[in-house]
Amino acid sequence: MKRLLVLACVVLGGCSAFHGKADADAPVATAKPAAPQLVAEGVPIERIPFRAGVSSVTVEKMARHEQCTGGEGAGLVTEPGPVEVYRMQCENGKVFMARCELRQCSRM
């Protein structure tokens, strides 16, 4: 039982029972400054970080059949769920998008 407690403390990143007081002189992590926002015709453009989804490979294969290759691959634009939208930036500057419902994908 004691080993399980020690293992849980190590996995969770520490335990006050083993470390005592927190170090007041420890450096505090600071947030990175936000990337400059792009603006098109007075409207800010939101940059979405790349996230792979369960159907990313399927969408990349679909894009390859449309002569779209390159970039990071097919990134998830929406939240994960039964209906997902993927976006892939092609080498030639075009954008390939697909909608997947329960892992059945079709081009948008």
N, C-alpha and C positions, 0 to 999 in steps of 0.2 A: 504494500500500500504506500509506503514511504517513497519507493522508487517511482511509483506512478505520480505522486505529488511533485517530486523533483523534475520528472520528465515534463509534466504539464507546465511547470514554472519556466523551464528552459524553452519549450516550444512557444509559450506566450510572450517570450522576450523579457523575462525577469519576474521576480517576486519580491515583495517588500520584506518577507520573512528572511530572505537570504542576503539582502543588500543594505538594510538599514535605511538611513536618511538619503534623500536624493541630493546629488551634488549641485549646490547653488551656482558654482562657477562653470558648469558645463555649458558649452556653446549652444545657442538656440538656433534651430533651423529657420531660415528666412525664405519666404516665397520668392520664386523667380519673377522678375518683372514680366508683365504681359507683353506678348508680341504685338507690334504695331498693327492696328486694324486696317484692313484695306477698305476703301470707300469707292463705290461706283455710283455715279450720278447722285451723290448725296446720301446714299443708303449704305450703311456698314455691311461688309461681307463677313459672315461667320465662317471661321476655319474649323472644320471638324477633324479631330485627330483620327489617324488610321486605326481601325479595329477590324480584325478578321472575324468572320462569322462561320456558322456551320456549313453554309453553302458557298463560301468564297471560292473553293476549288471548282465547283460546278459552274459558277459565273465566269471564272477565268477561262474555262474550256469553251464556254459559249462565245466569249469575246474573241478568243483565238480563231474561231470559225468565221468571225466577221473581220479578220485581219487587224485585230486590236491586241497589241502586246506591249509589254514594258511597264514601267512604274513599279509601285509596291504590290500591285495586284488588286483584287476586288475587295474593297472595304465596306463594312457595314455602315449604312447611313442612319438607319432607324434603330430603335431599341430592339434587342433580341426578343423574339416571340414567334407566334405562328405565321405572321406576315412580316417579311423583312425586305428592305430595299438595299441594293448594293450598287456601288459606283466604282468604275475603274477608269483611270486616266490612260489614254493610249499614247504611244510614242509620237504619232502624227498630230497630236493636239486635240483629237476628238475625245469624247467621253462616252463610255458604254455603261448603260444602267440596266439593271434587271430587278424584277420583283419576284420574290420567292414566297410561296404560300405552302406551308408544311413540306418544305424542301423540294417543291415542284416549282422550277424557275422558268420565267418567260421574259423576253426582252421588253423593255419599256420604250 
